Amino acid sequence: MSLQFDHFVHLTPDPKKAAEAFQSISLHAVEGGKHENLGTYNALSYFGLSYVELIGIFDEALVKEAASIKYSLRDTFIENQLQQGPQRIALRSNNLAALAEHFRSLGLEVNGPSDFSRKRPDGTLVTWKLLFAGKPSDSITLPFFIEWDEKDNERLADLQQRGVIAPHVLGDISVDGAAFAVQNLEQITTLWQETLQLDKGIIYEDKEWNAKAQRLSLQGGDIIFYEPLGEGIVQEIINSKGEGLFALQFKGSTPKTTTISNAIYRFI
C-alpha cells in the first residue's frame, strides 16, 4: 500500500483573500475552480505535487447535503461547524479499491471510491476519485484518500503548463509535514502507523512549541503528531479546539511562523 501526501485542506471565508495572503509572503497561489455539486470553490498553492487547498463555501445547503457521506470532507466541515481553519489532509493512492478492502479488513467503515470533479476557470474539468474511512470511536478522523485520473507525471506537466505550479518568490519551498495536536502521542502514532502502514520516526522534543513530536513518513510531506509538555501553542490548540490538525510546516526558507484564517503556516 503506497501512500503519498497530497494536500492540506484549509477552510476560509474567502479563498481569494487567503491566496492574496499567501502571495503577500511570497508564495505562489492561484484560483482553482468550483465544485459545482458540493457547494465549494477554491484557490491553490502548490509545492511540487503537494498543495494547500484554500476552500470556501458558495452554497451551504449543498455542503450539508454532501455531508451525509460519513467521514467525508464536508462531513468534517459540518462537524467543525463551518469554522475557518485546517480541516483534513488528503493522501494520494494509485489504487483506492485495494485501499478500501484493506480498511474493511481492519473493521473500518468505508465510503467510496467515488468520482468527483472540479470546473477550472477556463471551463475544463479536473477529475478524481475519493475514499473515506473511519470509526465512530476515532478521537481524530483519518485523512481522506484521493486517486487522480491523470498519472502524476502527466498532472505535474499540465499544472506547470497552466502556471498553477510555478516557482515561489520565497525560494525552493517544500512541504515538511502536517501538524496534529494530540493528547497521547504514542497511542495515536501507533494506531495510524498500523492503519496506514507507514514508517514511524523517533520521538523528539520541539522546544519552540514545548511539545514532544513523532512523524509518520510520507513522500511529499509527513504526518507529525505533537503532544504538549506544558504551556505553548499545542496546549493552547487542545484547550481551545481539541485534538486535531492545526498547522502545515514548510522547509526551504528562513524560519518563521504566520497565521492565515486560523491556520498556522510554519517555516522551519
C-alpha positions as CSV (number, residue, x, y, z in Angstrom):
1,M,0.0,0.0,0.0
2,S,1.8,3.1,-1.3
3,L,0.5,6.4,0.0
4,Q,1.8,10.0,-0.6
5,F,0.9,13.3,0.9
6,D,-1.4,15.1,-1.5
7,H,-3.0,18.2,0.1
8,F,-3.8,20.2,3.2
9,V,-7.4,21.5,3.3
10,H,-7.9,24.9,4.8
11,L,-11.5,26.3,5.1
12,T,-11.6,30.0,4.7
13,P,-14.4,32.6,4.3
14,D,-12.7,34.0,1.1
15,P,-10.2,31.8,-0.8
16,K,-9.2,34.8,-3.0
17,K,-8.2,36.8,0.0
18,A,-6.4,33.8,1.5
19,A,-4.5,33.4,-1.8
20,E,-3.5,37.0,-1.6
21,A,-2.2,36.4,1.9
22,F,-0.1,33.6,0.5
23,Q,1.2,35.9,-2.2
24,S,2.0,38.6,0.4
25,I,4.5,36.2,2.0
26,S,6.0,35.4,-1.5
27,L,4.2,32.1,-2.1
28,H,2.6,31.4,-5.5
29,A,-1.2,30.9,-5.3
30,V,-3.8,30.8,-8.0
31,E,-7.6,30.5,-8.4
32,G,-8.6,26.8,-8.5
33,G,-12.3,26.5,-9.5
34,K,-15.7,25.3,-8.3
35,H,-17.1,22.0,-7.1
36,E,-20.4,22.6,-8.7
37,N,-22.4,19.9,-6.8
38,L,-20.6,20.2,-3.5
39,G,-21.1,23.9,-2.7
40,T,-17.4,24.8,-2.6
41,Y,-14.7,26.6,-4.6
42,N,-11.0,27.0,-4.0
43,A,-7.6,28.6,-4.5
44,L,-4.5,26.6,-4.6
45,S,-0.8,26.8,-3.7
46,Y,1.5,24.0,-4.9
47,F,4.8,22.7,-3.7
48,G,5.6,20.1,-6.2
49,L,2.5,17.9,-6.3
50,S,1.8,18.6,-2.6
51,Y,-0.5,21.6,-2.2
52,V,-2.6,23.7,0.0
53,E,-6.3,23.9,-0.9
54,L,-7.8,27.2,0.3
55,I,-11.5,26.2,0.2
56,G,-14.6,28.4,0.6
57,I,-18.4,27.8,0.5
58,F,-20.7,29.2,-2.1
59,D,-23.8,27.1,-1.2
60,E,-24.2,25.9,2.4
61,A,-27.2,23.7,1.5
62,L,-25.1,21.7,-1.0
63,V,-22.3,21.3,1.6
64,K,-24.8,20.0,4.2
65,E,-26.2,17.6,1.6
66,A,-22.8,16.3,0.7
67,A,-22.0,15.9,4.5
68,S,-24.4,12.9,4.6
69,I,-21.4,10.8,3.5
70,K,-19.7,9.8,6.7
71,Y,-16.1,10.7,7.1
72,S,-16.2,12.8,4.0
73,L,-14.5,16.3,3.9
74,R,-17.9,18.1,4.1
75,D,-18.9,15.9,7.0
76,T,-15.8,17.3,8.7
77,F,-16.9,20.9,7.7
78,I,-20.2,20.4,9.4
79,E,-18.7,18.6,12.5
80,N,-16.5,21.7,12.8
81,Q,-19.5,24.0,12.5
82,L,-18.0,25.5,9.3
83,Q,-15.3,27.2,11.4
84,Q,-12.4,28.5,9.3
85,G,-9.0,26.8,9.7
86,P,-7.4,23.5,8.9
87,Q,-9.8,20.6,8.3
88,R,-8.2,17.5,6.9
89,I,-5.3,16.2,4.9
90,A,-5.6,14.0,1.8
91,L,-3.3,11.2,1.0
92,R,-2.7,10.1,-2.6
93,S,-3.0,6.5,-3.8
94,N,-2.9,4.8,-7.2
95,N,-5.4,2.0,-6.1
96,L,-8.3,3.2,-3.9
97,A,-10.2,-0.1,-4.5
98,A,-7.4,-2.1,-2.8
99,L,-7.1,0.5,-0.1
100,A,-10.8,0.2,0.6
101,E,-10.5,-3.5,1.0
102,H,-7.6,-3.0,3.4
103,F,-9.6,-0.7,5.6
104,R,-12.6,-3.1,5.6
105,S,-10.3,-5.9,6.8
106,L,-9.4,-3.7,9.8
107,G,-13.1,-3.2,10.6
108,L,-13.3,0.4,9.4
109,E,-16.5,1.9,7.9
110,V,-15.7,2.7,4.3
111,N,-17.4,5.0,1.8
112,G,-16.2,5.0,-1.8
113,P,-14.2,5.1,-4.0
114,S,-16.5,7.7,-5.7
115,D,-15.9,10.0,-8.7
116,F,-15.5,13.8,-8.2
117,S,-14.7,16.8,-10.4
118,R,-14.0,20.5,-10.3
119,K,-14.5,23.0,-13.1
120,R,-11.5,25.2,-13.8
121,P,-11.9,28.9,-14.6
122,D,-11.4,28.1,-18.3
123,G,-14.3,25.6,-18.1
124,T,-12.2,22.4,-18.3
125,L,-12.8,19.6,-15.8
126,V,-10.4,18.1,-13.3
127,T,-11.5,14.6,-12.2
128,W,-10.5,12.2,-9.4
129,K,-11.8,9.6,-7.0
130,L,-12.1,9.8,-3.3
131,L,-12.3,7.3,-0.4
132,F,-13.4,8.0,3.1
133,A,-12.9,5.6,6.1
134,G,-13.0,5.7,9.9
135,K,-14.6,4.5,13.1
136,P,-17.1,6.5,15.3
137,S,-14.7,6.0,18.2
138,D,-11.8,7.8,16.5
139,S,-10.5,10.7,18.5
140,I,-9.1,12.2,15.3
141,T,-10.6,11.5,11.9
142,L,-8.3,9.7,9.5
143,P,-7.1,11.5,6.4
144,F,-9.2,11.0,3.3
145,F,-7.8,9.4,0.2
146,I,-7.5,10.6,-3.4
147,E,-6.7,8.9,-6.7
148,W,-6.3,11.3,-9.6
149,D,-7.5,10.3,-13.1
150,E,-4.2,11.5,-14.6
151,K,-0.9,10.0,-13.8
152,D,1.4,12.1,-11.5
153,N,3.9,13.0,-14.3
154,E,1.0,14.0,-16.6
155,R,-0.7,16.1,-14.0
156,L,2.6,17.8,-13.0
157,A,3.4,18.7,-16.6
158,D,-0.2,20.0,-17.1
159,L,-0.2,22.1,-13.9
160,Q,3.2,23.6,-14.8
161,Q,2.0,24.4,-18.4
162,R,-1.1,26.1,-16.9
163,G,1.0,28.2,-14.5
164,V,-0.7,26.5,-11.5
165,I,2.6,25.1,-10.4
166,A,5.3,27.8,-10.6
167,P,8.4,28.9,-8.6
168,H,7.8,30.7,-5.3
169,V,9.4,34.1,-4.9
170,L,10.3,32.9,-1.3
171,G,12.5,30.2,-2.7
172,D,12.5,26.4,-3.3
173,I,9.8,25.7,-0.7
174,S,8.5,22.2,0.0
175,V,6.0,20.7,2.5
176,D,7.7,19.3,5.6
177,G,4.5,17.9,7.2
178,A,1.0,18.4,8.6
179,A,0.9,19.0,12.3
180,F,-1.7,17.4,14.6
181,A,-2.2,18.3,18.3
182,V,-2.8,15.2,20.4
183,Q,-3.1,14.2,24.0
184,N,-1.5,10.7,23.7
185,L,1.4,10.7,21.2
186,E,2.3,7.0,21.4
187,Q,-1.3,5.8,21.1
188,I,-2.3,7.8,18.0
189,T,1.0,7.3,16.2
190,T,0.8,3.5,16.6
191,L,-2.8,3.5,15.5
192,W,-2.2,5.5,12.4
193,Q,1.0,3.6,11.6
194,E,-0.8,0.3,11.7
195,T,-3.8,1.6,9.8
196,L,-1.9,3.4,7.1
197,Q,1.1,1.1,7.0
198,L,3.7,4.0,7.3
199,D,7.1,4.1,8.8
200,K,7.3,5.7,12.3
201,G,10.2,8.0,13.3
202,I,11.7,8.6,16.7
203,I,10.1,10.8,19.4
204,Y,11.8,14.1,19.7
205,E,11.3,17.4,21.5
206,D,10.1,20.6,19.7
207,K,11.3,23.3,22.1
208,E,9.7,26.2,20.2
209,W,6.3,24.6,20.6
210,N,7.1,22.9,24.0
211,A,5.9,19.6,22.8
212,K,7.2,16.1,22.1
213,A,6.7,15.0,18.5
214,Q,6.7,11.9,16.3
215,R,6.4,11.6,12.5
216,L,4.9,9.1,10.1
217,S,6.9,9.3,6.9
218,L,5.3,10.1,3.6
219,Q,6.6,11.2,0.2
220,G,5.6,14.9,-0.3
221,G,5.1,15.7,3.4
222,D,5.0,13.8,6.8
223,I,2.2,13.5,9.3
224,I,3.6,15.0,12.6
225,F,1.9,14.4,15.9
226,Y,2.6,16.9,18.8
227,E,1.8,16.2,22.4
228,P,2.2,19.2,24.7
229,L,4.8,19.1,27.5
230,G,3.3,22.2,29.2
231,E,2.2,25.7,28.2
232,G,2.6,26.5,24.5
233,I,0.8,26.6,21.2
234,V,0.0,22.9,21.1
235,Q,-1.6,23.0,24.6
236,E,-3.5,26.2,23.6
237,I,-4.9,24.4,20.5
238,I,-6.1,21.4,22.6
239,N,-7.6,23.7,25.2
240,S,-9.5,25.8,22.6
241,K,-10.3,23.4,19.8
242,G,-9.4,19.9,21.0
243,E,-7.2,17.4,19.3
244,G,-6.7,17.6,15.5
245,L,-5.0,19.2,12.6
246,F,-3.7,22.7,13.2
247,A,-0.7,23.6,11.1
248,L,1.3,23.0,8.0
249,Q,5.1,23.1,8.1
250,F,7.4,24.0,5.2
251,K,11.1,23.7,4.6
252,G,13.4,25.7,2.4
253,S,13.1,29.2,3.9
254,T,14.2,31.3,6.9
255,P,12.4,30.0,10.0
256,K,9.2,31.9,10.7
257,T,5.5,31.3,11.5
258,T,2.5,33.0,10.2
259,T,-1.3,32.6,10.7
260,I,-3.8,32.9,7.9
261,S,-7.6,32.4,8.6
262,N,-6.9,30.4,11.8
263,A,-4.3,28.1,10.1
264,I,-0.7,28.1,11.3
265,Y,2.0,28.0,8.5
266,R,5.4,27.3,9.9
267,F,8.7,27.6,8.0
268,I,11.4,25.5,9.7
